[in-house]
Amino acid sequence: MPEVRPFEIAVDDAVLDDLRQRLADTRWPDEIPGSEWDYGSNLDYIKELCEYWRTSFDWRAQERKLNAFNNCKSEVDGLDIHFIHEKGQGPNPIPLVITHGWPSTFFEMSKIIPLLADPGSHGGDPADAFDVVAPSLPGFGFSQASGERGMEIGRVADLWAKLMTENLGYGKFVAVGGDIGAGVTSRLGYSHADKLHGIHLTSVTRPTPYLGADSRVLTAAEEAHSAQRERWFADEGGYNHIQGTKPQTLSYGLNDSPAGVCAWIVEKWRTWSDCNGDVESVYTKDELLTTVTIYWVTQTIGSSVRMYRENQTHVWELEQEERVPAPAGMAMFPQEIARPPREWAERSYDVRRWQEMPRGGHFAAFEEPGLLAHEVREFFRQFR
């Protein structure tokens, strides 16, 4: 069995000193007066956030919180993969791998991990406990980036299957994810269904279902969903296009400027969350900056955006009569980027549970951990 090593997050002081100096030396852009967030990240807010980052943000305190989890590393197909591994506190925990997306990190799972691993201490039933594995995607945070082309969701799913079964020694397990993590989870349910009891998703964007001439006619709700997606990409999809076509060019600026990577990431957390335009009504400055700092100190913003090109180079489309075979549960949050109707999901998945959630957005595990943990427990209870 491949070695699983304890891992401690310990960023060098010199890296943090350099960060503060770069923030102090930021050359700020201009802005149309009164434009707020219409043209992208608001100048006044990003200045305020970066000044807090420079003068008040305590990375060492955040580091201690992250290190309170059981952080590990293990080599999978030549890549050194970082993950949290929290054993379930209950009579018969189910192994669970939960995967984040972009612009997120394993830190997104920090609120939901205790709820899943130790439900009895958080108002739940110990019988619903999971052994939780929360990896960092390759090239995100503390996981090694691939030096080759092709690190797309299918490749990550293969890595996760090996991590769970070969490195950690589990038999069957379950998988949960949103955003890129939903794609990875779906590929697990497609390519490794024999190893899974089921999958749970908070977004339904991959795979593209079969829509050939002899497929079922789109319902009115499905047509409305397609129109919503077109509008969203027209209004909000610029990042997707540049990351999916020329990620290397973008990476020079983001890897060199902490203010730049902060503005790039925080705008998405504001736009994609259920916050009515006030990002700090849902997240604290410390929470936002912990995510940004993980990207900064590991210099992985470039390798993270590169996954968009890899995914767009390897488009996943189903053939006629083809579906993801693993039983699927889905929780649809109202401010998620894509909000398909159930019948759209049923074209690609064996949907066993479908819940329309009362609130929450794209980063559900961090924004509404209690709601999502409840749904995960409810869905996978049938497999115990």
C-alpha positions in Angstrom: 0.0 0.0 0.0 1.4 3.4 -0.9 2.7 5.5 2.0 0.3 8.0 3.6 2.4 10.7 5.4 1.3 13.3 8.0 1.5 16.8 6.6 1.7 20.1 8.4 1.1 23.5 6.7 4.0 25.8 7.5 4.5 28.7 5.3 7.9 30.4 5.5 8.0 33.8 7.1 9.9 35.1 4.0 6.9 34.2 1.9 4.5 36.2 4.1 6.9 39.1 4.4 7.1 39.2 0.6 3.3 39.1 0.4 3.0 42.2 2.6 5.6 44.1 0.7 3.9 43.4 -2.6 0.6 44.5 -1.2 2.2 47.7 0.0 3.7 48.3 -3.5 0.5 47.6 -5.4 0.0 49.8 -8.5 -3.8 50.3 -8.4 -5.9 50.7 -11.6 -8.4 53.5 -12.1 -12.1 53.1 -12.0 -15.2 54.8 -13.4 -16.7 56.7 -10.5 -19.9 55.1 -9.2 -19.4 51.9 -11.2 -19.4 49.7 -8.1 -19.1 46.1 -9.3 -20.5 46.6 -12.8 -17.1 46.3 -14.5 -15.7 43.7 -12.2 -14.1 43.9 -8.7 -14.9 47.2 -7.0 -11.7 49.3 -6.4 -12.6 50.6 -3.0 -13.5 47.1 -1.6 -10.4 45.4 -3.0 -8.2 48.2 -1.6 -9.9 47.7 1.8 -9.5 44.0 1.7 -5.9 44.1 0.6 -5.1 46.6 3.3 -6.6 44.3 5.9 -4.6 41.4 4.3 -1.4 43.4 4.7 -1.9 44.8 8.2 -4.4 42.7 10.1 -4.9 39.2 8.6 -3.3 36.5 10.8 -2.2 33.7 8.5 -0.7 31.8 11.5 -4.0 31.7 13.2 -5.6 30.2 10.0 -2.7 27.8 9.7 -3.4 26.5 13.2 -7.0 26.0 12.4 -6.2 24.1 9.2 -3.6 22.0 11.0 -6.1 21.0 13.6 -7.5 18.6 10.9 -5.6 15.4 10.0 -3.7 16.6 7.0 -1.9 14.0 4.9 0.0 13.6 1.7 0.4 10.5 -0.5 1.7 9.8 -3.9 -0.9 8.8 -6.5 0.4 8.1 -10.0 3.5 10.1 -9.4 1.7 13.2 -8.0 2.0 14.2 -4.3 -1.7 14.7 -3.3 -2.7 16.6 -0.2 -5.9 15.7 1.6 -7.6 15.9 5.0 -8.6 12.5 6.4 -11.0 12.7 9.3 -12.2 9.3 10.7 -15.9 9.0 11.4 -17.1 9.0 15.1 -19.9 6.4 14.8 -20.6 2.7 14.7 -20.0 2.1 11.0 -18.7 5.1 9.1 -18.9 5.1 5.3 -15.8 6.3 3.5 -16.6 9.6 1.6 -14.4 11.7 -0.7 -15.6 15.3 -1.1 -14.1 17.5 -3.9 -13.9 21.3 -4.2 -13.9 23.4 -7.3 -12.5 26.7 -8.5 -11.8 29.3 -7.2 -11.9 27.3 -4.1 -9.6 25.0 -2.1 -9.9 22.2 0.4 -10.6 25.0 3.0 -14.1 25.1 1.6 -14.8 21.8 3.3 -13.6 22.9 6.7 -17.1 23.6 8.1 -18.8 20.5 6.7 -16.1 18.0 7.6 -16.9 17.9 11.3 -20.7 17.7 10.6 -20.1 14.6 8.4 -17.3 12.9 10.4 -18.9 13.5 13.9 -22.6 14.1 13.5 -23.3 13.1 17.1 -21.5 16.2 18.3 -23.4 18.5 15.9 -27.0 17.6 16.5 -27.1 14.5 14.3 -27.1 10.7 14.7 -23.7 9.0 15.2 -25.0 6.3 12.9 -24.7 8.8 10.0 -20.9 9.2 10.4 -18.5 9.2 7.5 -14.7 8.8 7.2 -14.2 12.0 5.3 -11.4 12.4 2.7 -11.1 16.0 1.4 -8.3 16.2 -1.2 -6.9 19.3 -2.9 -7.3 19.0 -6.6 -3.9 18.5 -8.4 -2.3 21.9 -8.9 -4.6 23.5 -6.3 -3.1 24.5 -2.9 -0.9 21.9 -1.4 -1.4 19.2 -4.1 1.3 18.8 -6.7 0.5 20.1 -10.2 0.8 17.8 -13.2 3.7 18.7 -15.5 1.8 17.2 -18.5 -1.2 18.0 -20.5 -4.5 16.3 -19.7 -5.2 16.8 -16.0 -9.0 17.0 -16.5 -11.9 15.7 -14.4 -11.7 12.2 -15.7 -8.0 12.0 -14.8 -8.7 13.3 -11.3 -11.4 10.8 -10.9 -8.9 8.0 -11.6 -6.5 9.5 -9.1 -9.3 9.7 -6.4 -10.3 6.1 -7.1 -6.7 5.0 -6.4 -6.4 7.3 -3.4 -9.5 5.8 -1.8 -8.9 2.1 -2.6 -5.2 1.6 -2.9 -3.6 4.3 -0.7 -6.3 4.4 2.0 -7.4 0.8 1.7 -11.2 1.4 1.5 -13.5 -0.9 -0.4 -16.7 0.8 -1.6 -17.0 4.5 -0.9 -19.3 7.5 -1.7 -18.4 10.8 -3.4 -19.6 14.3 -3.0 -18.8 17.5 -5.0 -19.7 20.8 -6.5 -18.4 22.8 -9.5 -15.2 21.0 -10.8 -15.7 18.7 -7.9 -19.1 17.7 -9.2 -17.5 16.8 -12.5 -14.9 14.7 -10.7 -17.6 13.1 -8.7 -19.7 12.4 -11.8 -16.7 10.8 -13.5 -16.1 8.6 -10.4 -19.8 7.5 -10.7 -19.2 6.8 -14.4 -15.8 5.2 -14.6 -15.6 3.6 -11.2 -19.2 2.8 -10.4 -18.1 -0.6 -9.1 -16.2 1.1 -6.3 -19.0 3.5 -5.3 -22.3 3.1 -3.4 -23.4 6.4 -5.0 -22.6 10.1 -5.6 -24.0 13.4 -4.4 -23.8 16.7 -6.4 -24.6 20.4 -5.9 -24.1 21.3 -9.6 -25.1 19.5 -12.8 -22.9 20.7 -15.7 -21.0 17.6 -16.8 -21.5 15.4 -18.7 -23.5 16.9 -21.6 -26.5 14.5 -22.1 -27.3 12.9 -25.4 -29.5 15.3 -27.4 -29.6 13.6 -30.7 -32.6 13.7 -33.1 -34.3 10.8 -31.5 -33.8 12.1 -27.9 -36.8 13.3 -25.8 -37.9 16.8 -26.7 -36.8 19.4 -24.3 -39.4 20.5 -21.7 -40.2 24.2 -21.2 -38.2 24.1 -18.0 -35.2 22.6 -19.8 -35.5 25.3 -22.6 -35.6 28.0 -19.9 -32.5 26.4 -18.3 -30.6 26.5 -21.6 -31.6 30.2 -22.1 -30.4 31.0 -18.5 -27.1 29.3 -19.2 -26.6 31.3 -22.4 -27.4 34.6 -20.6 -25.0 33.7 -17.8 -22.1 32.9 -20.1 -22.7 36.1 -22.0 -22.8 38.2 -18.8 -20.4 36.3 -16.5 -18.4 33.8 -18.6 -15.3 35.9 -19.5 -13.2 34.2 -16.9 -14.2 30.8 -18.3 -13.2 31.7 -21.8 -9.8 33.1 -21.0 -9.0 30.2 -18.5 -10.3 27.7 -21.0 -8.2 29.1 -23.9 -5.1 31.1 -22.7 -4.6 30.3 -19.0 -0.8 30.7 -19.2 -1.1 34.3 -20.3 -3.4 35.1 -17.4 -1.1 33.4 -14.9 1.7 35.9 -15.2 -0.3 38.7 -13.7 -2.2 36.6 -11.1 1.0 34.8 -9.9 2.9 38.1 -9.5 0.3 40.4 -8.0 -1.5 39.5 -4.7 -4.0 42.3 -5.3 -4.7 40.9 -8.7 -5.3 37.3 -7.6 -7.5 38.7 -4.7 -9.6 40.7 -7.1 -9.9 37.7 -9.5 -11.0 35.3 -6.8 -13.2 37.4 -4.5 -15.3 38.7 -7.4 -16.4 35.2 -8.0 -17.2 34.5 -4.4 -19.4 37.6 -4.3 -21.2 36.9 -7.6 -21.7 33.2 -7.1 -22.9 33.3 -3.5 -26.3 34.0 -2.0 -25.2 37.3 -0.5 -27.3 40.0 -2.4 -24.1 41.7 -3.4 -22.6 42.0 0.1 -20.0 39.3 0.2 -19.2 39.9 3.9 -22.8 39.1 4.8 -21.9 35.5 4.2 -18.1 35.3 4.6 -15.6 37.1 6.8 -12.6 38.9 5.5 -10.5 36.1 7.2 -12.4 33.4 5.4 -12.1 35.1 2.0 -8.4 35.8 2.5 -7.6 32.3 3.7 -8.7 31.0 0.4 -6.7 33.6 -1.5 -3.7 33.1 0.7 -3.6 29.4 0.0 -3.4 30.1 -3.7 -0.8 32.8 -3.2 1.6 30.9 -0.9 1.5 27.8 -3.0 1.8 29.6 -6.3 -1.0 27.5 -7.7 -3.4 30.0 -9.3 -1.8 29.3 -12.7 -2.1 25.5 -12.4 -5.6 25.8 -11.1 -6.9 27.9 -14.0 -5.2 25.6 -16.4 -7.7 22.9 -15.5 -10.3 24.9 -17.4 -8.4 24.4 -20.6 -7.9 20.7 -19.9 -11.6 20.2 -19.3 -12.6 22.1 -22.4 -10.1 20.1 -24.4 -11.7 16.9 -23.1 -15.4 17.6 -23.4 -17.5 14.8 -21.9 -20.6 14.0 -23.9 -22.8 11.0 -23.4 -23.9 8.6 -26.2 -27.4 7.5 -26.8 -29.0 5.5 -23.9 -25.9 6.3 -21.8 -26.0 7.6 -18.2 -23.8 7.8 -15.2 -24.7 4.5 -13.6 -24.0 5.3 -9.9 -27.1 6.2 -7.9 -27.2 10.0 -7.6 -28.5 12.5 -5.0 -28.7 16.2 -5.9 -29.1 19.3 -3.8 -29.9 22.4 -5.9 -29.0 25.7 -4.2 -30.9 28.8 -5.5 -27.9 30.9 -6.3 -25.9 28.2 -8.0 -24.5 29.1 -11.4 -26.6 26.5 -13.2 -30.1 25.6 -11.9 -31.4 22.8 -14.1 -34.7 21.1 -13.6 -34.8 17.5 -12.5 -35.6 16.2 -15.9 -32.4 17.7 -17.3 -30.3 15.8 -14.7 -32.2 12.6 -15.4 -30.9 12.6 -18.9 -27.4 11.9 -17.6 -27.9 10.4 -14.1 -29.8 7.8 -12.1 -31.4 10.5 -9.9 -32.6 8.9 -6.6 -33.0 12.1 -4.5 -33.6 15.7 -5.7 -33.9 18.6 -3.3 -34.5 22.3 -4.0 -32.7 24.1 -1.3 -34.1 27.1 0.5 -30.9 29.3 0.3 -27.3 29.2 -0.6 -25.1 29.4 -3.7 -22.1 27.9 -5.5 -19.9 27.3 -2.5 -22.5 25.3 -0.6 -20.2 23.3 1.7 -18.8 26.5 3.1 -21.9 28.8 2.7 -24.6 26.4 4.0 -22.7 23.4 5.6 -25.6 22.4 7.8 -28.1 22.2 4.9 -25.7 20.3 2.7 -24.6 17.9 5.5 -28.2 17.0 6.2 -28.8 16.2 2.5 -25.6 14.1 2.3 -26.6 12.1 5.4 -30.2 11.6 4.2 -29.1 10.4 0.7 -26.4 8.0 1.8 -28.3 6.5 4.7 -29.9 3.9 2.3 -26.4 2.5 1.6 -25.5 1.7 5.2 
